[in-house]
Amino acid sequence: MIKRLFDIVASIIGLLLLAPVIAAVAFQIRRKLGSPVLFRQVRPGKDGKPFEMIKFRTMRDAIGKDGNPLPDSERMTPFGSFLRSASLDELPELWNVLKGDMSLVGPRPLLMEYLPLYSKEQYRRHDVRPGITGWAQVNGRNAISWEEKFKLDVWYVDNHSLWLDLKIIYLTVKKVLVRDGISAEGEVTMSKFTGSDK
């Protein structure tokens, strides 16, 4: 109850205070990348229940000769990289927090296709609402392996508290300022999860 109340109050304040920033980013995305401004994708929420997550778009709609989207490295622009490194692409997720689909802090919502690939222990990351930021994000973000990330997510599930959330929010701001752990080595973002030993 306290965590949810904190999420509601903080997301409302965040949306109000950051409204000029959100509007400016939306305008620049429309000018540089075109429409749509928002990226929408169904992700697993608490208990694996699907919800539509919204973020700012960071990639071009570039299609190869085979009709499939080009690799992330070819679709990502310097502007999109800046949005991700500054975490500005995450700002619309405050709406997901206000709606109750997400929390400010929790394991990041990944792809629906990953659900059957988790071990029983890894699946426990869905015992809480997914977050805009989380324990894994302040302990390596995309620069650590999937296995390490899931261990950190499960640790958070077992140890979460308001004080830990406040610590994670503080560390997130610090991480964003130094642009640390934005992508995996040799990757534009993070390599795809293909499963681990069960």
Backbone as CSV, one residue per row, in Angstrom:
resi,resn,N_x,N_y,N_z,CA_x,CA_y,CA_z,C_x,C_y,C_z
1,MET,0.828,-1.207,0.000,0.000,0.000,0.000,0.861,1.255,0.000
2,ILE,1.914,1.265,0.845,2.791,2.435,0.917,3.531,2.612,-0.403
3,LYS,4.017,1.499,-0.968,4.743,1.560,-2.237,3.838,2.089,-3.352
4,ARG,2.598,1.607,-3.404,1.674,2.056,-4.442,1.327,3.529,-4.270
5,LEU,1.104,3.961,-3.042,0.814,5.373,-2.776,1.990,6.248,-3.197
6,PHE,3.208,5.788,-2.875,4.412,6.518,-3.272,4.499,6.615,-4.794
7,ASP,4.181,5.517,-5.491,4.216,5.505,-6.949,3.234,6.516,-7.535
8,ILE,2.016,6.552,-6.978,0.987,7.455,-7.498,1.410,8.909,-7.322
9,VAL,1.824,9.248,-6.110,2.220,10.635,-5.821,3.441,11.034,-6.654
10,ALA,4.445,10.173,-6.690,5.681,10.487,-7.407,5.458,10.588,-8.916
11,SER,4.615,9.719,-9.466,4.369,9.767,-10.917,3.580,11.014,-11.299
12,ILE,2.626,11.412,-10.469,1.865,12.643,-10.738,2.798,13.844,-10.698
13,ILE,3.621,13.933,-9.652,4.576,15.034,-9.533,5.562,15.029,-10.705
14,GLY,6.034,13.813,-11.054,6.977,13.694,-12.163,6.371,14.141,-13.481
15,LEU,5.145,13.722,-13.757,4.493,14.111,-15.006,4.264,15.616,-15.081
16,LEU,3.924,16.218,-13.941,3.691,17.671,-13.917,4.996,18.457,-14.071
17,LEU,5.999,18.081,-13.283,7.266,18.819,-13.316,8.024,18.619,-14.630
18,LEU,7.907,17.420,-15.186,8.663,17.093,-16.398,7.867,17.326,-17.682
19,ALA,6.659,17.875,-17.562,5.825,18.114,-18.736,6.552,18.918,-19.822
20,PRO,7.280,20.005,-19.472,8.007,20.739,-20.515,9.078,19.891,-21.195
21,VAL,9.767,19.055,-20.418,10.800,18.177,-20.983,10.157,17.137,-21.896
22,ILE,9.060,16.542,-21.432,8.352,15.534,-22.221,7.870,16.132,-23.546
23,ALA,7.339,17.346,-23.487,6.853,18.012,-24.693,8.009,18.319,-25.654
24,ALA,9.140,18.770,-25.104,10.298,19.101,-25.936,10.870,17.858,-26.612
25,VAL,10.962,16.766,-25.858,11.479,15.515,-26.421,10.530,15.009,-27.513
26,ALA,9.227,15.054,-27.255,8.244,14.606,-28.246,8.370,15.420,-29.538
27,PHE,8.556,16.715,-29.404,8.701,17.596,-30.580,9.940,17.226,-31.386
28,GLN,11.058,16.984,-30.694,12.304,16.643,-31.374,12.229,15.278,-32.054
29,ILE,11.557,14.316,-31.411,11.393,12.995,-32.026,10.553,13.121,-33.300
30,ARG,9.489,13.901,-33.216,8.625,14.112,-34.396,9.414,14.761,-35.526
31,ARG,10.303,15.683,-35.183,11.096,16.408,-36.190,12.209,15.547,-36.781
32,LYS,12.874,14.752,-35.924,14.047,13.998,-36.369,13.728,12.580,-36.855
33,LEU,12.743,11.932,-36.220,12.434,10.541,-36.546,11.066,10.361,-37.190
34,GLY,10.232,11.392,-37.120,8.894,11.291,-37.686,7.913,10.623,-36.733
35,SER,6.776,10.231,-37.271,5.742,9.558,-36.469,5.914,8.052,-36.580
36,PRO,5.470,7.292,-35.552,4.894,7.775,-34.290,5.977,8.250,-33.329
37,VAL,5.602,9.118,-32.417,6.540,9.623,-31.407,6.741,8.588,-30.311
38,LEU,5.667,7.869,-29.995,5.720,6.880,-28.918,5.932,5.468,-29.455
39,PHE,6.682,4.690,-28.695,6.883,3.272,-28.981,6.008,2.504,-28.010
40,ARG,5.121,1.682,-28.520,4.202,0.899,-27.689,4.474,-0.580,-27.898
41,GLN,4.547,-1.313,-26.810,4.793,-2.751,-26.909,4.192,-3.469,-25.712
42,VAL,3.606,-4.628,-25.958,3.044,-5.427,-24.874,4.187,-6.102,-24.131
43,ARG,4.226,-5.920,-22.825,5.251,-6.511,-21.971,4.575,-7.242,-20.804
44,PRO,5.268,-8.178,-20.165,4.692,-8.865,-19.010,4.799,-8.020,-17.742
45,GLY,3.693,-7.889,-17.031,3.687,-7.150,-15.781,3.725,-8.093,-14.587
46,LYS,3.105,-7.674,-13.494,3.064,-8.516,-12.291,2.378,-9.844,-12.614
47,ASP,2.986,-10.924,-12.129,2.503,-12.285,-12.375,2.495,-12.648,-13.858
48,GLY,3.258,-11.891,-14.664,3.345,-12.175,-16.094,2.168,-11.664,-16.899
49,LYS,1.263,-10.912,-16.264,0.076,-10.401,-16.960,0.481,-9.318,-17.967
50,PRO,0.058,-9.435,-19.227,0.464,-8.475,-20.264,-0.120,-7.080,-20.037
51,PHE,0.651,-6.078,-20.390,0.183,-4.694,-20.410,0.928,-3.964,-21.524
52,GLU,0.391,-2.829,-21.970,1.046,-2.059,-23.023,1.963,-1.009,-22.404
53,MET,3.250,-1.188,-22.610,4.233,-0.227,-22.109,4.471,0.837,-23.179
54,ILE,4.612,2.082,-22.739,4.888,3.166,-23.686,6.221,3.822,-23.357
55,LYS,6.981,4.079,-24.392,8.259,4.774,-24.278,8.357,5.755,-25.440
56,PHE,9.354,6.626,-25.400,9.625,7.446,-26.564,10.378,6.606,-27.590
57,ARG,10.054,6.795,-28.822,10.713,6.089,-29.916,12.156,6.572,-30.050
58,THR,13.089,5.640,-30.289,14.501,6.003,-30.413,15.141,5.502,-31.706
59,MET,14.414,4.718,-32.505,14.990,4.138,-33.723,14.215,4.524,-34.975
60,ARG,14.919,4.505,-36.091,14.294,4.738,-37.388,13.518,3.496,-37.816
61,ASP,12.498,3.688,-38.632,11.772,2.558,-39.221,12.475,2.170,-40.516
62,ALA,13.606,1.478,-40.376,14.388,1.091,-41.550,14.178,-0.390,-41.848
63,ILE,13.787,-0.687,-43.091,13.488,-2.051,-43.502,14.514,-2.519,-44.536
64,GLY,14.959,-3.765,-44.406,15.903,-4.329,-45.352,15.214,-4.817,-46.615
65,LYS,16.001,-5.346,-47.560,15.453,-5.845,-48.827,14.509,-7.027,-48.625
66,ASP,14.699,-7.750,-47.515,13.845,-8.903,-47.233,12.532,-8.519,-46.565
67,GLY,12.371,-7.208,-46.306,11.135,-6.732,-45.689,11.148,-6.732,-44.183
68,ASN,12.248,-7.201,-43.583,12.374,-7.226,-42.132,13.128,-5.993,-41.638
69,PRO,12.873,-5.563,-40.376,13.592,-4.415,-39.826,15.098,-4.671,-39.804
70,LEU,15.868,-3.628,-40.086,17.322,-3.733,-40.032,17.768,-3.922,-38.581
71,PRO,18.994,-4.405,-38.344,19.496,-4.558,-36.968,19.464,-3.233,-36.208
72,ASP,19.380,-3.332,-34.882,19.322,-2.132,-34.038,20.441,-1.159,-34.352
73,SER,21.650,-1.687,-34.600,22.811,-0.831,-34.846,22.635,0.047,-36.078
74,GLU,21.837,-0.410,-37.049,21.611,0.354,-38.271,20.400,1.279,-38.162
75,ARG,19.510,0.983,-37.230,18.314,1.818,-37.047,18.497,2.892,-35.983
76,MET,19.469,2.683,-35.094,19.709,3.649,-34.027,20.422,4.887,-34.573
77,THR,19.937,6.050,-34.200,20.552,7.318,-34.613,21.283,7.923,-33.424
78,PRO,22.197,8.888,-33.673,22.855,9.568,-32.557,21.843,10.207,-31.600
79,PHE,20.764,10.737,-32.143,19.731,11.335,-31.312,19.062,10.280,-30.437
80,GLY,18.766,9.121,-31.040,18.171,8.031,-30.279,19.101,7.532,-29.192
81,SER,20.393,7.456,-29.495,21.391,7.035,-28.501,21.439,8.010,-27.343
82,PHE,21.316,9.294,-27.649,21.300,10.315,-26.588,20.080,10.136,-25.691
83,LEU,18.919,9.908,-26.295,17.692,9.717,-25.505,17.840,8.537,-24.554
84,ARG,18.433,7.444,-25.043,18.609,6.258,-24.205,19.648,6.481,-23.119
85,SER,20.765,7.114,-23.475,21.826,7.316,-22.482,21.372,8.245,-21.371
86,ALA,20.482,9.188,-21.703,19.953,10.114,-20.698,18.675,9.589,-20.066
87,SER,18.238,8.401,-20.501,16.997,7.765,-20.021,15.755,8.613,-20.282
88,LEU,15.839,9.537,-21.236,14.676,10.368,-21.571,13.597,9.559,-22.274
89,ASP,13.991,8.450,-22.912,13.001,7.613,-23.595,12.056,6.926,-22.618
90,GLU,12.452,6.879,-21.339,11.646,6.194,-20.321,10.547,7.082,-19.720
91,LEU,10.583,8.379,-19.969,9.664,9.304,-19.293,8.178,8.959,-19.470
92,PRO,7.726,8.532,-20.657,6.299,8.194,-20.780,5.854,7.052,-19.880
93,GLU,6.801,6.256,-19.382,6.439,5.143,-18.508,5.873,5.631,-17.178
94,LEU,6.038,6.911,-16.875,5.394,7.465,-15.673,3.880,7.295,-15.759
95,TRP,3.340,7.306,-16.990,1.907,7.071,-17.185,1.565,5.631,-16.828
96,ASN,2.440,4.684,-17.201,2.233,3.282,-16.821,2.253,3.111,-15.307
97,VAL,3.108,3.883,-14.639,3.187,3.829,-13.176,1.889,4.357,-12.568
98,LEU,1.416,5.481,-13.078,0.184,6.075,-12.561,-1.003,5.134,-12.749
99,LYS,-1.048,4.433,-13.871,-2.136,3.492,-14.157,-2.060,2.238,-13.285
100,GLY,-0.869,1.933,-12.767,-0.721,0.742,-11.938,-0.124,-0.448,-12.665
101,ASP,0.232,-0.259,-13.947,0.874,-1.337,-14.703,2.305,-1.560,-14.228
102,MET,2.946,-0.469,-13.806,4.347,-0.502,-13.402,4.524,0.217,-12.074
103,SER,5.734,0.106,-11.543,6.145,0.841,-10.354,7.349,1.692,-10.746
104,LEU,7.671,2.675,-9.936,8.895,3.426,-10.204,10.108,2.503,-10.132
105,VAL,10.082,1.579,-9.174,11.207,0.670,-8.960,10.729,-0.781,-9.003
106,GLY,11.435,-1.596,-9.746,11.116,-3.018,-9.852,11.918,-3.606,-11.002
107,PRO,11.868,-4.901,-11.217,12.556,-5.506,-12.354,12.028,-4.917,-13.663
108,ARG,12.907,-4.640,-14.607,12.469,-4.069,-15.874,11.550,-5.027,-16.623
109,PRO,10.463,-4.519,-17.245,9.588,-5.390,-18.040,10.286,-5.751,-19.344
110,LEU,10.492,-7.016,-19.585,11.200,-7.474,-20.778,10.193,-7.918,-21.840
111,LEU,10.577,-8.817,-22.717,9.694,-9.228,-23.809,8.800,-10.399,-23.408
112,MET,7.603,-10.437,-23.975,6.682,-11.541,-23.709,7.302,-12.876,-24.136
113,GLU,8.083,-12.853,-25.192,8.670,-14.095,-25.716,9.679,-14.721,-24.762
114,TYR,10.125,-13.959,-23.759,11.090,-14.496,-22.793,10.425,-15.360,-21.717
115,LEU,9.125,-15.199,-21.519,8.437,-15.863,-20.403,8.696,-17.370,-20.322
116,PRO,8.580,-18.110,-21.428,8.814,-19.558,-21.315,10.289,-19.941,-21.184
117,LEU,11.188,-18.959,-21.307,12.624,-19.243,-21.253,13.200,-19.143,-19.849
118,TYR,12.450,-18.544,-18.917,12.948,-18.366,-17.559,12.975,-19.686,-16.789
119,SER,13.936,-19.804,-15.892,13.876,-20.890,-14.916,12.810,-20.511,-13.884
120,LYS,12.436,-21.445,-13.026,11.427,-21.175,-11.999,11.877,-20.026,-11.106
121,GLU,13.170,-20.005,-10.764,13.710,-18.947,-9.910,13.689,-17.607,-10.629
122,GLN,14.084,-17.588,-11.896,14.111,-16.340,-12.655,12.707,-15.768,-12.840
123,TYR,11.715,-16.647,-12.965,10.337,-16.189,-13.179,9.809,-15.405,-11.986
124,ARG,10.431,-15.599,-10.825,9.999,-14.879,-9.620,10.148,-13.373,-9.740
125,ARG,10.885,-12.907,-10.749,11.006,-11.459,-10.974,9.637,-10.838,-11.268
126,HIS,8.664,-11.674,-11.626,7.315,-11.185,-11.904,6.400,-11.207,-10.682
127,ASP,6.970,-11.471,-9.513,6.166,-11.462,-8.277,5.832,-10.036,-7.824
128,VAL,6.491,-9.050,-8.415,6.209,-7.640,-8.110,5.969,-6.895,-9.424
129,ARG,5.432,-5.692,-9.340,5.243,-4.885,-10.553,6.605,-4.559,-11.173
130,PRO,6.695,-4.549,-12.492,7.942,-4.132,-13.137,8.181,-2.646,-12.911
131,GLY,9.415,-2.215,-13.039,9.742,-0.828,-12.735,10.417,-0.082,-13.869
132,ILE,10.394,1.249,-13.757,11.144,2.102,-14.691,12.638,1.893,-14.457
133,THR,12.999,1.748,-13.195,14.368,1.416,-12.840,14.346,0.299,-11.811
134,GLY,15.498,-0.294,-11.547,15.525,-1.403,-10.610,16.906,-1.673,-10.066
135,TRP,16.999,-2.688,-9.217,18.267,-3.040,-8.566,19.310,-3.456,-9.605
136,ALA,18.877,-4.161,-10.645,19.812,-4.564,-11.703,20.304,-3.350,-12.487
137,GLN,19.447,-2.356,-12.660,19.823,-1.168,-13.441,20.900,-0.330,-12.740
138,VAL,20.914,-0.344,-11.419,21.940,0.432,-10.704,23.144,-0.429,-10.353
139,ASN,23.114,-1.680,-10.793,24.244,-2.583,-10.548,24.759,-3.192,-11.855
140,GLY,24.790,-2.362,-12.894,25.344,-2.827,-14.152,24.502,-2.520,-15.371
141,ARG,23.190,-2.317,-15.162,22.272,-2.006,-16.260,22.417,-3.031,-17.384
142,ASN,22.709,-2.623,-18.606,22.813,-3.561,-19.721,24.212,-4.136,-19.900
143,ALA,25.159,-3.744,-19.043,26.539,-4.192,-19.193,26.811,-5.521,-18.483
144,ILE,25.821,-6.062,-17.767,25.998,-7.346,-17.080,25.233,-8.435,-17.822
145,SER,25.536,-9.688,-17.512,24.886,-10.811,-18.204,23.427,-10.942,-17.771
146,TRP,22.643,-11.657,-18.580,21.254,-11.900,-18.228,21.134,-12.631,-16.886
147,GLU,21.993,-13.627,-16.656,21.928,-14.393,-15.415,22.172,-13.502,-14.203
148,GLU,23.161,-12.605,-14.305,23.448,-11.673,-13.207,22.268,-10.735,-12.986
149,LYS,21.701,-10.269,-14.080,20.570,-9.346,-14.001,19.380,-9.999,-13.301
150,PHE,19.077,-11.247,-13.658,17.935,-11.941,-13.054,18.164,-12.232,-11.575
151,LYS,19.399,-12.532,-11.199,19.714,-12.741,-9.783,19.461,-11.462,-8.990
152,LEU,19.841,-10.329,-9.555,19.608,-9.038,-8.898,18.112,-8.737,-8.813
153,ASP,17.371,-9.074,-9.864,15.919,-8.862,-9.863,15.246,-9.669,-8.757
154,VAL,15.624,-10.945,-8.633,15.031,-11.814,-7.616,15.428,-11.359,-6.217
155,TRP,16.683,-10.879,-6.084,17.106,-10.333,-4.782,16.212,-9.157,-4.390
156,TYR,15.887,-8.314,-5.370,15.007,-7.176,-5.088,13.628,-7.657,-4.645
157,VAL,13.091,-8.658,-5.322,11.776,-9.206,-4.961,11.759,-9.634,-3.497
158,ASP,12.852,-10.241,-3.042,12.925,-10.751,-1.670,13.241,-9.667,-0.637
159,ASN,13.758,-8.534,-1.084,14.241,-7.528,-0.128,13.662,-6.128,-0.328
160,HIS,12.674,-5.981,-1.195,12.212,-4.628,-1.510,11.560,-3.952,-0.303
161,SER,11.782,-2.651,-0.254,11.214,-1.801,0.798,11.214,-0.376,0.274
162,LEU,10.510,0.511,0.944,10.470,1.909,0.525,11.864,2.517,0.573
163,TRP,12.623,2.171,1.614,13.966,2.733,1.747,14.884,2.235,0.645
164,LEU,14.751,0.963,0.267,15.552,0.438,-0.835,15.150,1.124,-2.143
165,ASP,13.847,1.353,-2.332,13.384,2.050,-3.528,13.978,3.454,-3.616
166,LEU,13.997,4.164,-2.508,14.565,5.519,-2.493,16.056,5.478,-2.824
167,LYS,16.751,4.471,-2.307,18.181,4.308,-2.605,18.391,4.039,-4.091
168,ILE,17.544,3.189,-4.673,17.661,2.853,-6.093,17.382,4.072,-6.962
169,ILE,16.384,4.867,-6.589,16.079,6.090,-7.345,17.268,7.047,-7.307
170,TYR,17.870,7.212,-6.144,19.051,8.068,-6.007,20.199,7.557,-6.873
171,LEU,20.449,6.247,-6.813,21.542,5.661,-7.596,21.250,5.722,-9.099
172,THR,19.967,5.650,-9.463,19.593,5.754,-10.867,19.946,7.128,-11.420
173,VAL,19.595,8.165,-10.673,19.928,9.531,-11.096,21.441,9.664,-11.264
174,LYS,22.181,9.109,-10.337,23.641,9.152,-10.394,24.164,8.418,-11.633
175,LYS,23.599,7.245,-11.921,24.004,6.449,-13.094,23.717,7.203,-14.386
176,VAL,22.543,7.822,-14.459,22.151,8.546,-15.662,23.107,9.710,-15.925
177,LEU,23.501,10.389,-14.866,24.394,11.541,-15.014,25.763,11.150,-15.559
178,VAL,26.237,9.939,-15.202,27.551,9.506,-15.689,27.434,8.594,-16.914
179,ARG,26.183,8.334,-17.371,25.925,7.507,-18.555,26.609,6.154,-18.459
180,ASP,26.385,5.447,-17.366,27.085,4.191,-17.096,26.228,2.972,-17.417
181,GLY,26.820,1.961,-18.084,26.152,0.678,-18.312,24.978,0.721,-19.254
182,ILE,25.020,1.623,-20.248,23.881,1.801,-21.140,23.669,0.609,-22.060
183,SER,24.771,0.021,-22.536,24.643,-1.101,-23.454,25.615,-2.202,-23.106
184,ALA,25.321,-3.393,-23.607,26.220,-4.520,-23.417,27.418,-4.354,-24.339
185,GLU,28.534,-4.954,-24.000,29.739,-4.838,-24.806,29.481,-5.376,-26.210
186,GLY,29.785,-4.534,-27.214,29.594,-4.940,-28.594,28.168,-4.846,-29.085
187,GLU,27.274,-4.301,-28.267,25.865,-4.204,-28.634,25.406,-2.757,-28.538
188,VAL,24.382,-2.408,-29.338,23.790,-1.079,-29.229,22.960,-0.983,-27.960
189,THR,22.259,-2.052,-27.620,21.444,-2.077,-26.393,21.863,-3.280,-25.557
190,MET,21.069,-4.358,-25.626,21.362,-5.578,-24.884,21.101,-6.752,-25.793
191,SER,21.974,-7.757,-25.760,21.773,-8.935,-26.595,20.489,-9.651,-26.188
192,LYS,19.931,-10.421,-27.103,18.670,-11.103,-26.866,18.855,-12.247,-25.868
193,PHE,17.874,-12.417,-24.986,17.901,-13.530,-24.031,17.403,-14.789,-24.734
194,THR,18.192,-15.839,-24.694,17.834,-17.082,-25.383,17.608,-18.231,-24.410
195,GLY,17.549,-17.906,-23.126,17.327,-18.946,-22.121,18.618,-19.298,-21.409
196,SER,18.488,-19.921,-20.258,19.647,-20.360,-19.494,19.363,-21.746,-18.942
197,ASP,20.379,-22.355,-18.363,20.195,-23.703,-17.801,19.110,-23.678,-16.733
198,LYS,18.166,-24.549,-16.848,17.052,-24.608,-15.885,17.486,-25.283,-14.599
